Amino acid sequence: MEPDQFVKWWADYQQQQQATQQQQQQQLLQAFGEQQQQMIRDLGAQQQELQRQTAYRALSDEAGIRPWALAQELKDACCRWLQPDQHSKEELIDQVVMEQFLHAIPSRGRTWVMRHRPVSLNDAVRRLEDFLAAENPGGWMGSTPATASVTGSWYCSPLRSRSALEVARPL
């Protein structure tokens, strides 16, 4: 290859490499931008959820509101928080039980679990069990497996309907 041809080939090669690098940088920036936008959307959704929960919990009779009006405001705030038209019965139960679970556990565990933003009761239980296992490697209250599932009918089984004969008979 002659020197002039080599110089031309080298210049073309350098331009091609620059174009490839610029294209890769653009793709990385675009992917980063999409991830950043998704994180912002997720953060906004979490803030909205927190606002709905806070609004529900903040309602009280301090303003001297009439009982029916207070009850209606509580119901409206609860519907905004739980969004029953967008979730199944099981999801609503899971959300309410997870809320109570988070308030029932010790504050150190609650802080750790909430920091990880559990999306379900199972997720919250796993996070707490991981926390307790790390805090006490010997085990917590015997041997509670971290893979146990909280879902199922055992925690919210519907009451068995009683027939007319059973209702009429003394227990």
C-alpha positions, 0 to 999 in steps of 0.5 A, a space after each residue: 500500500 502506498 503512503 498516500 493510500 495509507 493516509 487516506 485509508 487511515 483518515 477514513 478509518 478514524 472518521 468511521 471510528 469517530 462516527 461509531 463512538 458518537 453513535 454509541 454515546 448517543 445510544 447510551 445517553 438515550 438509554 440513560 435518559 429513558 431510565 432517568 425518566 422512568 425513575 422520575 415517573 416512579 418517584 412521582 407515583 410513590 409521592 402520590 401514594 404517600 400523599 393519598 395515605 397521608 390525607 387518609 390518616 390525617 382526617 379527624 374530628 378536630 375541625 368539629 365536622 359532623 359525623 356523616 361528613 367525616 365518615 364521607 371524607 374518610 370514605 373518599 380519602 380511602 378510595 383515593 388511597 386504595 383505588 378499588 376500581 383499579 385493584 382486585 380484592 386480593 390486592 386491596 387486602 394485601 395493601 391494607 394488611 401490609 400497612 398494618 404489618 408495617 405499623 406492627 413491627 419494631 421501628 428499626 425493622 420498619 425503617 429498613 423495610 420501608 427504605 426498600 419500598 416493598 410492593 407487596 406483603 410478601 415482599 415486606 415480610 421477606 425484607 423484614 426476615 432478611 433484616 432480622 437474619 442479618 441482625 441475629 444470624 442465629 435465627 429469629 424465634 426459631 426457624 421461620 423460613 425466609 421463603 414462606 409465602 403470606 399469600 393464600 386463604 389462611 389469612 383472610 378466609 371468608 366466613 362460612 355461610 350458615 344455613 337457616 337450620 344452623 342459625 335457628 339451632 342454638 350453638 
